[in-house]
Amino acid sequence: MNLVWAAEGVIAGVPAGTILRSAVFRLSVPSGNPDRTTCPRCAAPVPRWLLLRCGHCGQHFGTLGALEWATAVVLGLLFGRFGGQPDMLAFCFLGALGVALAAIDLSVQRLPDRLVLPAYPVLIALLAIAALIGHDAAALGRALLGGLVLGGTYLVLALLRPGGIGGGDVKLAGLAGLALGWLGWPTLIAGGALGFILSGAVSLVLLAARRLALQSMISFGPFMLAGALLASLAGAR
Ligand SMILES: [Zn+2]
């Protein structure tokens, strides 16, 4: 972990989190509903960018500073781990996107296609550039296979147990698999497994605290993303 890079990541994370605010606000609506474009308290239209508080009634949008803090922590860790390497941009892109996706999934239990699907060509392009700079075509091939393997694994699980893992999780798994595969097969396996371990551990704690009925759904996206993040930080490359 390079601490100078990590500090720069924390500093970059605060404005990045503010930029993510707009997407999180607009897309935090149940699946199939139109985007949120008005203040939840006074129904005044909200600006397209820089959503901090309502210009009409002063209501803060979302928990004040939460997205900024989360993005600062994630980018701090990723800058510290990947700083100065050709693949830094790819991992920071996925890290920032992951914060927005986790926030939306936690609030409305969905991972919008409109964020996940366009991220595929962007992430593949960023990894391809990193492969060119680093003369590592093998890593790019492994990334593409990794995306297929993790996405395919989630697809099988979703088909075996409908209602547990959703289509949004399958599409996000392909994205996470690209990044984890880039780092190597052990990282892919560790990252994939960690998502289930974290989700299982938190479910048990919530069950024990009687905060969760046995059949109730918890969002899987944040656990998948946290598992991928931890494995990426630990993965040797
Ligand atoms: Zn308002």
Residues whose N, C-alpha, C, O or C-beta is under 5 A from the ligand:
A	BS01	ZN	C39 R41 C42 A43 A44 C54 H56 C57 G58 Q59
